[in-house]
Amino acid sequence: MPIRDLFRAATLLLACAVAPLVAARNAPAVDPAAAATAAAKPPVPLLWKVTGPGDSRLYLLGSFHLLKPQDYPLSPDVEQAFEASQRIV
């Protein structure tokens, strides 16, 4: 591999490594009061309801990973979908 290609690859990798740091440095400060209010609300669920003929329904729920204790209780929509379901896969 020519030295010019190595230099271009190294420059690209450096730019990819530095860009998130610059973005984080220029991000607005988080208001602690606003963060506490947001933490008090349950997360917005990734929940979809698909309806078919008659009374057929299918719920699609995106998975939750690494929930914290303050993420509970779950949204009422999620709880209602679980209650209305005959089978969970």
Secondary structure, DSSP 4 states (H G I P E B T S, - for coil): --HHHHHHHHHHHHHHHHHHHHHHHTSPPPPHHHHHHHHHSPPPP-EEEEE-STT-EEEEE----S--GGGPSPPHHHHHHHHH-S---
